[in-house]
Amino acid sequence: MRALDLSDVTWRKSSYSNQDGGACLEVADDIPALVPVRDSKAPARGVLLFGAEAWTRFVGAYRSTSA
């Protein structure tokens, strides 16, 4: 498996993050077919990589349970 260079991606706060600064999730949209996700409070702890389809299904499932 090759390493993925994420040093130039643009991170944005996810709309699913807590607005008062609590549970802050950041995602990057710069990589086709992948969605990198990290904790904005501890970005050096690492990144989770989701396939774009898997991320879409995850977000859809979350929406359906939180509505």
Secondary structure, DSSP 4 states (H G I P E B T S, - for coil): ------TTPPEEE-TTS-TTSSS-EEEE--STTEEEEEETT-GGG--EEEEHHHHHHHHHHHHHHH-
